Amino acid sequence: MATTDLLQFAEQDARSLLGAAEIQWDRPVPHCPEWDEAGLVRHMGSILYWQAAIVGTGELVSRRTLEPAPPEDPDDLPAWYLAGLSQALEVFGSADPEAAAWTFSRLGDQRAGWWFRRLPVEVAIHRWDAEHAVTYADQGGASPQPIHGDVAAAGIEEFVVEFLPGLLARDDVVGFTGTLRLDPEDGPTAWWIDLDDAGRAIPQAADAETEAETEAEADTILRGTRSDLLLWLNNRGPLETLEVAGDQTILDRWGQLTF
């Protein structure tokens, strides 16, 4: 799916995030322990305003100086947040993905289109966080909705290509060796990752022939939906729906890889 097409899911997830958060503003968010639901909405709303400013100007913009600032009163959060969403959708909808824009791409991709993937993925993960907080608090309530497969596929690619090499290079990250295969059960593209080569990631067709060839090489194989694979990469686990084959060591150490 083209990155421009991913934006349709960003609006849906952004609104669902707010809907979950509004149920109880001071509910803790387990996967974002520094925030309650109100704090998560302030964060995501700030991201919406910030990314809209970058795509709109092509320049790096400080989030701290953006107006309007996040309101302290939770009662004022929905209007502020939805205004930021409207602004982001308008700016992204009229922007040329090939236009020059500042990004923090490891690969040097300095195009506005880089943000057309970053926004839907970030809002989808945080929507899941907001819904998971409700489930966690209710001790067995309705599970969070999975991330749309196409958004999750974009997020997996972004994580392994853009973010994983930098995370592995940190001084406080130790013990990662061997190879890992991410094998989606609901999509055409698997990823083979060499942790001994700075996390070099190679996309592969997720078909039976390739699986047979690759399983002999990969030390660890992780199978599941694209949504669950992306959530695992971002330490939203444990996810009992994932099937693991091979060496478990990588999984035990993955929690070191946090932003």
C-alpha positions, -999 to +999 in steps of 0.1 A: +000+000+000+013+035-009+022+056+021-004+082+011-031+056+014-020+048+050-033+082+061-069+071+060-062+048+089-044+075+108-077+094+113-096+063+124-069+054+149-065+089+162-102+092+169-103+057+185-074+067+208-093+097+220-125+076+225-106+051+247-088+078+267-120+098+275-135+070+294-111+078+323-085+104+319-064+094+349-062+057+340-025+046+339-012+034+305+009+003+312+031+005+281+037+042+286+043+043+324+051+080+324+016+088+312-020+084+322-046+085+294-046+123+295-009+124+292-010+100+262-035+123+244-013+153+251+017+135+236-002+123+205-018+156+200+016+173+202+029+149+176+000+157+153+007+194+155+045+188+152+044+166+122+019+189+104+043+218+110+073+199+096+054+186+065+039+221+060+072+240+062+098+213+053+118+225+083+126+211+117+102+226+142+106+226+180+076+209+197+081+230+228+074+262+209+043+251+190+010+267+196-015+260+209+002+242+238-015+211+253-041+221+279-037+210+314-075+206+320-086+172+306-120+187+297-102+209+271-082+181+256-107+167+230-111+201+212-074+207+212-065+172+201-092+171+173-080+205+160-045+191+157-058+160+139-078+182+115-047+203+108-025+172+103-049+156+079-053+189+059-015+194+056-007+158+048-036+157+023-023+186+003+015+179+006+036+164-021+053+133-007+084+140-029+088+175-015+119+181+006+114+180+044+134+174+075+132+139+089+152+118+114+156+091+088+187+069+094+189+064+057+188+101+049+153+101+034+146+138+035+112+138+018+078+147+032+066+112+023+087+098+051+062+112+075+033+096+056+044+063+071+056+076+105+023+093+114-001+063+108+023+039+125+028+060+156-009+068+161-018+032+156+005+020+183-006+046+207-043+039+199-035+003+209-019+016+241-050+036+250-073+006+244-050-018+262-051+004+292-088+000+294-085-038+290-058-039+317-078-019+341-109-040+335-090-072+341-102-091+311-123-066+293-125-064+255-091-067+239-076-038+219-084-038+182-054-051+162-035-027+141-046-027+104-024-052+085-011-026+060-002-001+087+015-028+106+035-039+076+047-004+071+056-002+108+076-034+106+095-022+077+101+012+093+113-005+126+137-030+111+152-007+084+152+027+102+153+021+139+167-014+148+203-007+137+205+024+159+190+006+189+214-024+185+244+001+184+236+016+218+262+010+245+236-003+270+223-030+246+241-063+249+238-100+240+222-098+206+235-124+182+222-147+155+195-143+130+158-136+133+129-142+109+097-123+112+071-144+094+036-128+090+007-152+086-014-126+070+009-108+046+033-114+017+065-101+031+087-117+058+119-101+072+152-119+078+174-100+102+211-106+109+218-094+144+255-100+139+256-075+111+241-044+128+206-057+123+208-059+085+172-067+074+163-084+041+127-086+029+116-120+016+085-135+001+065-152+029+058-183+008+063-220+016+094-224-005+111-194+010+101-206+045+117-240+040+149-224+027+151-198+055+141-217+086+173-238+082+192-205+084+173-183+110+181-190+146+148-177+157+115-176+138+086-155+150+052-161+134+020-142+139-002-115+124+015-083+111-002-065+140+012-088+166+047-088+151+048-050+151+035-048+187+062-073+197+089-053+180+078-023+200+077-042+233+039-044+236+040-079+249+040-107+259+017-117+230+005-153+235-007-154+199+029-154+185+045-187+176+082-190+183+106-216+168+143-219+176+164-199+201+144-180+227+174-158+238+166-130+214+131-128+227+143-127+263+166-097+256+143-077+233+131-055+261+165-037+260+154-022+226+133+008+237+132+043+224 
